[in-house]
Amino acid sequence: MSQSTTHRPEHDELQPVLAHLARTTRTHHLPGTPEYDAAVSPWNVAVVQRPVAVVAAESPRDVVAAVRLARRHRLAVAVQATGHGATSGLQGTLLVSTRALQDLHVDPATRVVRVGAGVRWDRVLDACAPHGLAPLAGSAPHVGVVGYTTGGGVGPLARTHGLASDRVRAFDVVTGDGELRRATATENPELFWALRGGKGLAGIVTAVELEVLPIAELYAGAVYFDGDDAPDVLRRWATWAERLPREATTSVALLRLPPLPSVPPPLAGRLTIAVRFAWTGSAARGAEVLAPVRAVAEPLVDTVTTMPYAALGAIHADPVDPMPVHEEHALLGALPRPAVEELLRLAGPGAACQQVVVELRQLGGALRLPGPVPSAYDARGAAYSLMAIGLGAPPVVEQVRRDAEELVAALGPWTVAGRLPNFAPRTGTAWLRATYSAPTLRRLARVSRTYDPGSVILGSADLRATQPHRAGASTLLRSLQALTSARR
Ligand SMILES: Cc1cc2nc3c(=O)[nH]c(=O)nc-3n(C[C@H](O)[C@H](O)[C@H](O)COP(=O)(O)OP(=O)(O)OC[C@H]3O[C@@H](n4cnc5c(N)ncnc54)[C@H](O)[C@@H]3O)c2cc1C
């Protein structure tokens, strides 16, 4: 992880900030209190978060106050709702927690949902279900709506219905200059562009309005096979997935799940392989399409069936409880047979693989289409997402890290530039350069300079550091001109 360039205030500098917080903000938590500990405890417990203080926003006004305070005292301000995408770069920052912003309104007539920035997908799924409506949630419904959507949002129906961020109609957002703004395709359009894919770089969202789809049921789930069948399953999956129509979204995961009570016995303490499948057409046609995968071997567990859309989380069955994880991620442009064999060599049966999950998500389909309104999401051309997740705690973490890096390096011939902004959350200039193209970084930096002139939003200093130093360049030019004229 690269070094963040954010200002790190000394202890004495912080005293006026804390005094100001104590005077003006009812809902703030300081280190040493149980409320602070609860607010900074992340889903990935391997990440240590130590912000100066937490402002537990109860309204957009509290967010405005926090940003203005941070600006006055030259502190960076970060935002989190659930801690699912926590990063360790919070030292010296003021953390705004949006957990209490829980407004949720479904308008079945317009098929638009408005949610506060603290709302998780599970509440939206439940609120939409009685109307037969479906929000484009991710694989884990306990993830926050805003964090997910600002990162693009590649969910279990992504190949059919595209990115969650392409369904955003409007954001209410507090920008780094301390103003509460509305961002839509026509109102502050550059901000709207940046907030869909640029994550929290452009401001702190207080509410989002999303289009939801008329889907009540799905033919979906996962087929789990024994690890010994992994080579056949993975080889079949790779050729089968290539020919799938857009009604299908699929991923495959090599799983080394620990023998814990929360893990179903057939999957615990051994290598298994899961093919996840979500089909938006008829169940009968879905079963026909899935048949070649089901026929590879005798499944250990087969959960693919007609399910209510609100049960979307069952497809991936992601873990809910906090845990220490190490994540490594890359995008692939293709998955030819040699790439499959490399994956099997390093993560298949017999490999000394340290990863709990090695997942390939097929992208493409609707994800390739440009959204209705351009956005900062840069990864539309990628064909697959590779994710390696291992235990992020001693004594194995270093081995897990090396092992994950080896896996990504082995697939290097098939990787393409860019990353999904939501995957492997990190900070710093190296992460930004690896995630976004140069034109997107340039445009994000321009938005940041416009709406956050004091570089208050966490990550904005790193964002600007990715840009050539214009003052430096002109100074260099002047020096060269002076040198040339001196020689004449
Ligand atoms: C188990 C699991 C499954 C996942 N599955 C998927 C998946 O299927 N598809 C996918 O795309 N991603 C997936 N993710 C990644 C997830 O979308 C990101 O980690 C996301 O950032 C989580 O948002 P959060 O609000 O829950 O987390 P938080 O830790 O609260 O926030 C993470 C980041 O989101 C941004 N953010 C949060 N709130 C705001 C705000 N109010 N304004 C501006 N920015 C904000 C900030 O950059 C913040 O640092 C998954 C993550 C986990 C842990």
The ligand as an ORCA input file, in Angstrom:
! r2SCAN-3c Opt
* xyz 0 1
  C     -18.556     -9.336      1.973
  C     -18.415     -8.269      0.932
  C     -19.016     -8.440     -0.323
  C     -18.902     -7.463     -1.308
  N     -19.491     -7.664     -2.526
  C     -19.374     -6.717     -3.488
  C     -19.988     -6.885     -4.753
  O     -20.666     -7.874     -5.022
  N     -19.807     -5.918     -5.687
  C     -19.111     -4.763     -5.423
  O     -19.033     -3.891     -6.301
  N     -18.541     -4.575     -4.217
  C     -18.645     -5.525     -3.267
  N     -18.041     -5.339     -2.047
  C     -17.231     -4.154     -1.822
  C     -18.078     -3.023     -1.239
  O     -18.954     -2.534     -2.231
  C     -17.160     -1.886     -0.783
  O     -16.337     -2.359      0.246
  C     -17.962     -0.664     -0.333
  O     -17.084      0.417     -0.229
  C     -18.617     -0.896      1.006
  O     -19.359      0.232      1.338
  P     -19.788      0.459      2.868
  O     -20.463      1.763      2.955
  O     -20.496     -0.760      3.318
  O     -18.370      0.503      3.581
  P     -17.666      1.707      4.374
  O     -16.428      1.111      4.933
  O     -18.607      2.357      5.288
  O     -17.265      2.727      3.230
  C     -16.238      2.359      2.322
  C     -15.944      3.490      1.393
  O     -17.097      3.818      0.608
  C     -17.130      5.213      0.355
  N     -18.288      5.789      1.044
  C     -19.012      5.255      2.062
  N     -19.981      6.111      2.426
  C     -19.861      7.193      1.645
  C     -20.542      8.437      1.566
  N     -21.580      8.726      2.376
  N     -20.164      9.341      0.633
  C     -19.130      9.083     -0.204
  N     -18.436      7.935     -0.147
  C     -18.794      6.992      0.757
  C     -15.868      5.788      0.942
  O     -14.859      5.778     -0.057
  C     -15.546      4.799      2.045
  O     -14.188      4.798      2.394
  C     -18.162     -6.292     -1.044
  C     -17.559     -6.110      0.210
  C     -17.687     -7.074      1.180
  C     -17.030     -6.855      2.503
*
